[in-house]
Amino acid sequence: MKPFYITTAIDYVNGSPHLGHAYEKVLTDVIARFRRQMGDQVRFVTGTDEHGQKVQASARKLGVPPQQFVDQVSAEFRQMLTRLEISNDDFIRTTEERHKKVVRDILQRLFDKGEIYKAEYRGFYSTRQEQFLQEKDRLPDGSWPEIFGEVTEITESNYFFKLRSYQEWLVDFLNKNENFIFPSYRQKQVLEFLKEPLNDLCISRPRERLEWGIPLPFDEKYVTYVWFDALVNYYSAVVDLPGVWPATYHVIGKDILVPPHAVYWPIMLHAAGIPVPQGIIAHGWWLQRGAKMSKSTGNALNPLDLVTEFGADAFRYFLIREMNVGQDSDFTREQFLVRYNSELANNLGNLVNRTLNMTTRFAGGVLPAADVNEDLERSLQELWAKTRDEFIALCEGFQFHTALERAMAFLTETNAYVEKRAPWKLGKSTEAKDQALLRTSLATMAEALRLAVALIQHVTPATTKKINAVLGYTAGATWRDELNWGSRLNGSKVEPALVLFPRPTPPALEAGKPAPKKG
Ligand code: ME8
């Protein structure tokens, strides 16, 4: 079986990780864990993008060598992965030898095939910003904005990659592979973009302007342009692992789909004679009050603050539950608290408390067998079978937000079942029939809880483990088998209590007060 190879974008290290970075890692982790559960052999790679002008400038500003600077920031990104329970198999950095070697090999291969040529490039250059400007950068009156300082027209020799000669091939490829990009409406945007003729891609920068990059193997006076370096990470991370390439999915944000991932990358690979990936998943943006959260706008949220306050699982749950993959979502603390309180603390947390508390009170802490199967039990079991099947199909189609909604609806129904059976009343009766119903209700609620947390374990891995532990349960090796309603918990000794999603501290509650319910 071909391994399921999934990647995230590699993050720029010119700033600290923010919510957008955290989301992408969590989303990819949820897909990776789900595919492992489904029996795939998964390879999951993430990493950091460490070359380029901005990194060089940030290091200079701090007065430290660039390598020292990238070592520090890259470590920060890796620390975030640990805090978020990300299950990546590898972490690639573009300053590593194993990566640089592959970039240079590919460049040389393309150069030898005649796909790269040298030409003069004429354009307007800002020395202050150290970049070429485009017509669209001009102010309406034709002048250049203040931030660019002095702008001069210069001519510079550079290396170009023959992107244009592959335009038809790419259009044809996309037409033949309709599901190359998820969501599919983004594939249409790529085809729209390809209606205009492509320009060949300038892939070099003179070293006198940019020192911090990978030198071109055929002309060491130049370094390679950052996309040509960064995109290759997906390939260099697995080049020594037989059978892993091509990637199954690259998970990226919509801002880097066109042209880098949907145009440059397939053409680079095809031109170099390397198979192209199976697909690209382009997620949307986390916004704050309608604006993209980013380092430069200063509205970036530190994801680790939320993890410290609420735990990794609550954070993961919120991101996956709230965002429809591909679309944008506004992040508000209020909405976070609404979901935290109503779905995790009340719905799931409540069922855990009731199960442990009543099993302890009425059954000496040992889960009994269900010996009645009436309409109430049967309809919950039927709902389970439906929920499970729909949930899996939704996850296969990356509709995780709806999948979680279904899982929550099942928990809501389970809590409603408990209300109807009212084991606290049955526990006071000595009638044999009531005692049988008591045993049945305890067994039913525990089994429903076990199943629900097994179902969502790729989203909430630590919570599922904790709940299994207090239920005295060790999960089996095959996830799909775990999802069958049964009697696995009979005779299991449970713990008396578990604090899972504690009530937020008062200031956080304040923030949660005016929370409007979202559809
Ligand atoms: O683009 N919401 O790095 P990066 C959701 N190094 N996702 C967001 C986001 C937001 N507000 N802001 C950023 C780069 N992202 C390159 C990638 S890949 C070969 C090279 C996502 O640090 C963004 O869309 O700017 C991208 O997928 C990832 O975070 C890294 O962004």
Residues whose N, C-alpha, C, O or C-beta is under 5 A from the ligand:
A	BS01	ME8	A9 I10 D11 Y12 G20 H21 D49 A230 L231 I252 G253 K254 D255 I256 G284 W285 W286 K292 M293 S294
